[in-house]
Structure formats: C-alpha cells, structure tokens
C-alpha cells in the first residue's frame, strides 16, 4: 500500500508495517506519490518548495539478499566415487528463497575453478545427492551452494569444508596395511608416534598396529585422521604417502 501523509511518503506491508521512502536529495521538501505496482515500486514526484516545479522519480523496491548458505557434506572421507551427498541452510529476512543451485569443484577458492559439476538447480530443496560423478581417489572435493530471492538476486556462494575420495576407509593402520599398493586409504583415528628419517609413524589408539607415513605429520602424540596411497618401500616396509 502507498501512503501519503502530509508531505511524506510511505509504503506499508503486512510484515514490516510503514516504511518511509527516502528523499532523492535532502533539498527536496515536498513529496507526492502517484502509483505503486505489485512489486512495491513507487512512482512519485518531489519539489524544492510548495508550488514549485516537480522532478519525477521511481523508488525501486529491493529485498534483502539471502545469507551465504552453510553447506555440510557427508564427512571427511567418502568411498563412493560416483556420488556426493550434501545439505545446506540459508535464510532471508524478507521475501523468500525461491531457488538453490549447487556445484562441485576441486578448488577451495571458487566453484568456477577446476569444476567437476557445473551450477545445477536444486529448486527449493535443502539437500541433494550429486550423482554421475567420477571422483578420483586422493582428491578433495568441495560443494558450493548459492540461494536466490524473489527479486532473482543471488547470495554469495557458501562452500563445504571438503570431502576426500578414497578407495577404502580404515579404522586402524593394521587394516590399511592389508591393502595392495596403489590403493588410496583413509585412517579415521590414529596417534602420531614420531619419525625416523623421512618416515613418520602412526598407531591406532589401542597401540595395537602402526604404519609408516611418507609426508609431514603433526608432532608426536597428536590424534589425527590421515589418507594417502599405499606403497611398499625398498626394504619391504608398508606405508602411505
């Protein structure tokens, strides 16, 4: 509803009540509303003084942009190399979210880089399973989501914290050592126990099995999750890189 109150102009809606329309410039003193459309855009005029010449303006109604979506993937690792499950949430203080889109990327800095799945509409759903993928073991993937309001304005894209594709998720280093060279494994919970030369070592929390790691690890006694490709050194020691 368009409201004229003396020399002031307002728009009223049932959610926010009476909203004053800002003057195009502070010198204007006399404002007259002429019409309003279903989108809340207002046609009106302003004058510098009573009876003076009038300038005509359109006040365009805008809606708040949806919040950056919070995106949650299925955890640290996935053994499914063909699909990723993801959920998200966003909100907008006025109007509605009318569409979400998602994309999958190998880059943490933008879905437009190293894109695995281009932007795809999810409608108004807040979760999906992205199918028909060909995930590469040992690679981390990020899911991006953006939201659109009823003015067709998109939010900033939100991003998941990343999920690593592996051939097998193992509970202990001992289970990982049973796999063949070249298999990409994840160990969900292990403790660092120091290093010898280039090789660092992990043990399970019960200290019943261990495995070497070719790569950087945190200081001794740190609880970690780890992933890498299994290999056998020249002296026959099993390790992950």
Beta strands, then each sheet from edge to edge (+ up, - down):
strand 1: 2-5
strand 2: 8-13
strand 3: 17-20
strand 4: 30-36
strand 5: 42-47
strand 6: 54-59
strand 7: 70-73
strand 8: 77-78
strand 9: 84-89
strand 10: 97-105
strand 11: 115-123
strand 12: 127-130
strand 13: 140-149
strand 14: 158-159
strand 15: 163-165
strand 16: 168-170
strand 17: 184-196
strand 18: 199-203
strand 19: 210-214
strand 20: 223-232
strand 21: 238-240
sheet 1: 1+ 2- 3+
sheet 2: 4+ 5- 6+
sheet 3: 7+ 9- 12+
sheet 4: 8+ 15+ 13- 10+ 11-
sheet 5: 8+ 15+ 13- 14+
sheet 6: 16+ 17+ 18- 19+ 21+ 20-
end
